Amino acid sequence: MADRTLDTSGLRCPMPLLKTKLELNGMSPGDMLEVIATDAGSARDIPAFLELSRHRLVNSTQTDGHFRFVIECGG
């Protein structure tokens, strides 16, 4: 279960990634963030960002044009 949900549906690249970064900056280590996006670029951009960050991608799914990411905020 996520501590916060960020719905970026309808936003185009790079806004889903930028909003995800801002949301994570305001969270504590160990908190879970669920991000929902409709921009296909998010499927590439968000995991790529997480690989280079202190945060961890817990799960990602795609259903009917919606991309869902569960992210654990790093320390």
DSSP file (Angstrom, degrees, kcal/mol; ACC not computed):
  #  RESIDUE AA STRUCTURE BP1 BP2  ACC     N-H-->O    O-->H-N    N-H-->O    O-->H-N    TCO  KAPPA ALPHA  PHI   PSI    X-CA   Y-CA   Z-CA
    1    1 A M              0   0    0      0, 0.0     2,-0.2     0, 0.0    31,-0.1   0.000 360.0 360.0 360.0 129.9    0.0    0.0    0.0
    2    2 A A        -     0   0    0      1,-0.1    31,-0.2    29,-0.1     3,-0.1  -0.490 360.0-146.5 -79.5 146.2    1.4    3.4   -1.0
    3    3 A D  S    S+     0   0    0     29,-1.8     2,-0.3     1,-0.2    30,-0.2   0.794  87.9  17.0 -76.7 -30.7    1.7    6.3    1.4
    4    4 A R  E     -a   33   0A   0     28,-1.7    30,-2.7     2,-0.0     2,-0.4  -0.976  66.8-149.5-140.2 152.6    1.0    8.7   -1.4
    5    5 A T  E     -a   34   0A   0     -2,-0.3     2,-0.5    28,-0.2    30,-0.2  -0.992   6.5-165.7-124.5 133.1   -0.5    8.6   -4.9
    6    6 A L  E     -a   35   0A   0     28,-3.3    30,-2.7    -2,-0.4     2,-0.8  -0.960   5.2-162.6-119.3 112.3    0.5   10.9   -7.7
    7    7 A D  E     +a   36   0A   0     -2,-0.5    30,-0.2    28,-0.2    28,-0.1  -0.843  19.1 165.9 -99.5 108.4   -1.8   10.9  -10.7
    8    8 A T    >   +     0   0    0     28,-3.4     3,-2.2    -2,-0.8    30,-0.4   0.105  21.8 151.4-105.8  20.2   -0.1   12.5  -13.7
    9    9 A S  T 3   +     0   0    0      1,-0.3     3,-0.1    27,-0.2    28,-0.1  -0.250  67.5  19.1 -54.5 134.3   -2.7   11.2  -16.2
   10   10 A G  T 3  S+     0   0    0      1,-0.3     2,-0.3     0, 0.0    -1,-0.3   0.240  95.8 119.5  89.0 -13.1   -3.0   13.5  -19.2
   11   11 A L    <   -     0   0    0     -3,-2.2    27,-0.3    28,-0.0    -1,-0.3  -0.647  54.6-139.8 -87.0 143.8    0.4   15.1  -18.6
   12   12 A R    >   -     0   0    0     -2,-0.3     3,-2.1     1,-0.1    -1,-0.0  -0.648  41.4 -42.1-102.0 158.5    3.0   14.8  -21.3
   13   13 A C  T 3  S+     0   0    0      1,-0.3    -1,-0.1    -2,-0.2    27,-0.0  -0.294 120.8  20.5 -54.0 133.7    6.8   14.3  -21.0
   14   14 A P  T 3> S+     0   0    0      0, 0.0     4,-2.4     0, 0.0    -1,-0.3  -0.939 109.4  74.5-101.5  12.8    8.6   15.5  -19.1
   15   15 A M  H <> S+     0   0    0     -3,-2.1     4,-2.9     1,-0.2     5,-0.3   0.863  92.5  54.2 -60.0 -42.2    5.9   16.5  -16.6
   16   16 A P  H  > S+     0   0    0      0, 0.0     4,-1.8     0, 0.0    -1,-0.2   0.927 113.6  43.9 -58.3 -41.5    5.2   13.0  -15.1
   17   17 A L  H  > S+     0   0    0     -3,-0.3     4,-2.5     2,-0.2    -2,-0.2   0.924 114.2  49.0 -67.3 -44.8    8.9   12.6  -14.3
   18   18 A L  H  X S+     0   0    0     -4,-2.4     4,-2.3     1,-0.2    -1,-0.2   0.915 112.6  47.5 -62.7 -43.0    9.4   16.1  -12.9
   19   19 A K  H  X S+     0   0    0     -4,-2.9     4,-2.3     2,-0.2    -1,-0.2   0.865 110.6  53.1 -66.1 -35.6    6.3   15.8  -10.7
   20   20 A T  H  X S+     0   0    0     -4,-1.8     4,-2.5    -5,-0.3    -2,-0.2   0.933 109.3  48.7 -64.0 -45.5    7.6   12.4   -9.5
   21   21 A K  H  X S+     0   0    0     -4,-2.5     4,-2.0     1,-0.2    -2,-0.2   0.930 112.4  48.1 -59.1 -47.2   10.9   13.9   -8.5
   22   22 A L  H  X S+     0   0    0     -4,-2.3     4,-0.9     1,-0.2    -1,-0.2   0.903 111.7  49.6 -62.1 -41.9    9.3   16.7   -6.7
   23   23 A E  H >< S+     0   0    0     -4,-2.3     3,-0.9     1,-0.2    -1,-0.2   0.927 110.6  49.6 -64.0 -44.8    6.9   14.4   -4.8
   24   24 A L  H >< S+     0   0    0     -4,-2.5     3,-1.6     1,-0.2    -1,-0.2   0.849 103.0  61.9 -63.5 -34.1    9.8   12.1   -3.8
   25   25 A N  H 3< S+     0   0    0     -4,-2.0    -1,-0.2     1,-0.3    -2,-0.2   0.786 104.4  49.2 -62.1 -26.9   11.8   15.1   -2.5
   26   26 A G  T << S+     0   0    0     -4,-0.9    -1,-0.3    -3,-0.9     2,-0.2   0.285  99.5  87.6 -95.4  10.3    9.1   15.8    0.0
   27   27 A M  S <  S-     0   0    0     -3,-1.6     3,-0.1    -4,-0.1     6,-0.0  -0.683  74.2-117.3-110.3 162.7    8.9   12.2    1.3
   28   28 A S    >   -     0   0    0     -2,-0.2     3,-2.2     1,-0.1    45,-0.2  -0.653  44.5 -84.0 -94.8 152.3   10.8   10.3    4.0
   29   29 A P  T 3  S+     0   0    0      0, 0.0    45,-0.2     0, 0.0    -1,-0.1  -0.287 117.5  24.7 -54.5 134.9   13.0    7.3    3.4
   30   30 A G  T 3  S+     0   0    0     43,-3.0    44,-0.1     1,-0.4    45,-0.1   0.158  89.6 130.0  93.7 -18.3   10.9    4.1    3.3
   31   31 A D    <   -     0   0    0     -3,-2.2    42,-3.2    43,-0.1     2,-0.4  -0.361  53.9-131.6 -65.9 150.6    7.7    5.9    2.2
   32   32 A M  E     - B   0  72A   0     40,-0.2   -29,-1.8   -31,-0.1   -28,-1.7  -0.899  18.2-165.3-110.6 133.8    6.0    4.4   -0.8
   33   33 A L  E     -aB   4  71A   0     38,-3.0    38,-3.1    -2,-0.4     2,-0.5  -0.971   6.4-156.7-119.4 128.8    4.8    6.5   -3.7
   34   34 A E  E     -aB   5  70A   0    -30,-2.7   -28,-3.3    -2,-0.5     2,-0.5  -0.921  12.7-166.5-101.7 126.7    2.3    5.3   -6.4
   35   35 A V  E     -aB   6  69A   0     34,-2.9    34,-2.6    -2,-0.5     2,-0.5  -0.956   4.6-165.8-115.5 131.0    2.6    7.1   -9.7
   36   36 A I  E     +aB   7  68A   0    -30,-2.7   -28,-3.4    -2,-0.5     2,-0.3  -0.971  17.1 169.0-115.7 128.2   -0.1    6.8  -12.4
   37   37 A A  E     - B   0  67A   0     30,-2.7    30,-3.6    -2,-0.5   -28,-0.2  -0.956  32.0-167.4-138.1 154.9    0.8    8.1  -15.9
   38   38 A T        +     0   0    0    -30,-0.4     2,-0.5   -27,-0.3   -29,-0.1   0.478  63.8 101.2-115.4 -10.9   -0.7    8.0  -19.4
   39   39 A D    >   -     0   0    0    -28,-0.3     3,-1.9   -31,-0.2     4,-0.4  -0.661  67.2-145.0 -79.1 122.9    2.3    9.3  -21.3
   40   40 A A  T >  S+     0   0    0     -2,-0.5     3,-1.2     1,-0.3     4,-0.4   0.775  95.9  68.6 -60.4 -27.3    4.2    6.3  -22.9
   41   41 A G  T >> S+     0   0    0      1,-0.3     4,-3.2     2,-0.2     3,-1.1   0.758  86.2  69.5 -62.5 -24.1    7.5    8.1  -22.3
   42   42 A S  H <> S+     0   0    0     -3,-1.9     4,-1.7     1,-0.3    -1,-0.3   0.829  86.8  65.1 -62.9 -31.9    7.0    7.5  -18.5
   43   43 A A  H <4 S+     0   0    0     -3,-1.2    -1,-0.3    -4,-0.4    -2,-0.2   0.764 116.7  28.1 -63.6 -24.1    7.5    3.8  -19.0
   44   44 A R  H <> S+     0   0    0     -3,-1.1     4,-1.7    -4,-0.4    -2,-0.2   0.819 121.9  49.8 -99.2 -46.2   11.1    4.6  -20.0
   45   45 A D  H  X S+     0   0    0     -4,-3.2     4,-2.4     2,-0.2     5,-0.2   0.905 107.8  48.8 -67.7 -46.5   11.8    7.8  -18.1
   46   46 A I  H  X S+     0   0    0     -4,-1.7     4,-2.4     1,-0.2     5,-0.2   0.950 113.9  44.2 -66.5 -49.6   10.7    7.0  -14.6
   47   47 A P  H  > S+     0   0    0      0, 0.0     4,-1.9     0, 0.0    -1,-0.2   0.896 113.5  52.7 -60.6 -37.1   12.6    3.6  -14.3
   48   48 A A  H  X S+     0   0    0     -4,-1.7     4,-0.9     1,-0.2    -2,-0.2   0.919 110.2  47.6 -63.7 -43.1   15.7    5.2  -15.9
   49   49 A F  H >< S+     0   0    0     -4,-2.4     3,-0.9     1,-0.2     4,-0.3   0.923 110.0  52.6 -61.2 -44.6   15.6    8.0  -13.4
   50   50 A L  H >< S+     0   0    0     -4,-2.4     3,-1.1     1,-0.3    -1,-0.2   0.838 101.3  60.2 -64.0 -33.2   15.2    5.6  -10.5
   51   51 A E  H 3< S+     0   0    0     -4,-1.9    -1,-0.3     1,-0.2    -2,-0.2   0.814 110.7  42.0 -61.8 -29.7   18.2    3.5  -11.6
   52   52 A L  T << S+     0   0    0     -3,-0.9    -1,-0.2    -4,-0.9    -2,-0.2   0.356 111.2  68.7 -98.6   4.2   20.4    6.7  -11.1
   53   53 A S  S <  S-     0   0    0     -3,-1.1    -3,-0.0    -4,-0.3    -4,-0.0  -0.511  89.8-107.8-115.5-178.7   18.7    7.7   -7.9
   54   54 A R  S    S+     0   0    0     -2,-0.2    21,-0.3    20,-0.1     2,-0.1   0.451  90.7  95.9 -87.5  -2.0   18.6    6.5   -4.3
   55   55 A H        -     0   0    0     19,-0.2     2,-0.4    -6,-0.1    -2,-0.2  -0.451  67.2-136.7 -88.8 162.5   15.0    5.5   -4.8
   56   56 A R  E     -C   72   0A   0     16,-2.4    16,-3.2    -2,-0.1     2,-0.7  -0.975   7.8-133.8-127.9 130.9   13.8    2.0   -5.7
   57   57 A L  E     +C   71   0A   0     -2,-0.4    14,-0.2    14,-0.2     3,-0.1  -0.728  25.0 178.0 -79.2 115.8   11.2    0.8   -8.2
   58   58 A V  E     -     0   0A   0     12,-3.0     2,-0.3    -2,-0.7    13,-0.2   0.861  63.3 -11.3 -86.4 -41.0    9.1   -1.8   -6.3
   59   59 A N  E     -C   70   0A   0     11,-1.5    11,-3.0     2,-0.0     2,-0.3  -0.988  54.3-170.3-159.2 147.7    6.6   -2.6   -9.1
   60   60 A S  E     +C   69   0A   0     -2,-0.3     2,-0.3     9,-0.2     9,-0.2  -0.989  11.4 173.0-144.0 140.6    5.5   -1.3  -12.4
   61   61 A T  E     -C   68   0A   0      7,-2.4     7,-2.9    -2,-0.3     2,-0.4  -0.952  19.3-148.8-140.3 158.8    2.5   -2.3  -14.5
   62   62 A Q  E     +C   67   0A   0     -2,-0.3     2,-0.4     5,-0.2     5,-0.2  -0.993  22.0 166.4-131.5 125.9    0.7   -1.2  -17.7
   63   63 A T  E >   -C   66   0A   0      3,-2.6     3,-2.1    -2,-0.4    -2,-0.0  -0.969  67.4 -22.0-142.2 122.8   -3.0   -1.6  -18.2
   64   64 A D  T 3  S-     0   0    0     -2,-0.4     3,-0.1     1,-0.3    -1,-0.0   0.859 127.5 -45.4  49.0  46.2   -5.2    0.0  -20.9
   65   65 A G  T 3  S+     0   0    0      1,-0.2     2,-0.5   -25,-0.0    -1,-0.3   0.524 114.6 115.9  79.1   4.5   -2.7    2.9  -21.6
   66   66 A H  E <   - C   0  63A   0     -3,-2.1    -3,-2.6   -57,-0.1     2,-0.5  -0.924  50.8-155.8-109.3 131.9   -2.1    3.6  -17.9
   67   67 A F  E     -BC  37  62A   0    -30,-3.6   -30,-2.7    -2,-0.5     2,-0.5  -0.902   9.3-166.6-106.1 131.4    1.3    3.1  -16.4
   68   68 A R  E     -BC  36  61A   0     -7,-2.9    -7,-2.4    -2,-0.5     2,-0.4  -0.976   5.4-176.4-124.3 128.8    1.5    2.5  -12.7
   69   69 A F  E     -BC  35  60A   0    -34,-2.6   -34,-2.9    -2,-0.5     2,-0.5  -0.977  13.2-158.9-124.4 134.9    4.8    2.7  -10.7
   70   70 A V  E     -BC  34  59A   0    -11,-3.0   -12,-3.0    -2,-0.4   -11,-1.5  -0.976  21.1-173.7-112.7 122.4    5.3    1.9   -7.0
   71   71 A I  E     -BC  33  57A   0    -38,-3.1   -38,-3.0    -2,-0.5     2,-0.6  -0.938  20.4-144.8-122.9 134.0    8.4    3.6   -5.7
   72   72 A E  E     -BC  32  56A   0    -16,-3.2   -16,-2.4    -2,-0.4     2,-0.2  -0.879  28.6-123.3 -96.3 125.5   10.1    3.3   -2.4
   73   73 A C        -     0   0    0    -42,-3.2   -43,-3.0    -2,-0.6   -18,-0.1  -0.484  29.1-136.6 -68.5 130.1   11.7    6.6   -1.3
   74   74 A G              0   0    0     -2,-0.2   -19,-0.2   -45,-0.2   -43,-0.1  -0.318 360.0 360.0 -85.6 170.7   15.4    6.2   -0.6
   75   75 A G              0   0    0    -21,-0.3    -1,-0.1   -46,-0.1   -20,-0.1   0.429 360.0 360.0 -88.9 360.0   17.5    7.6    2.2
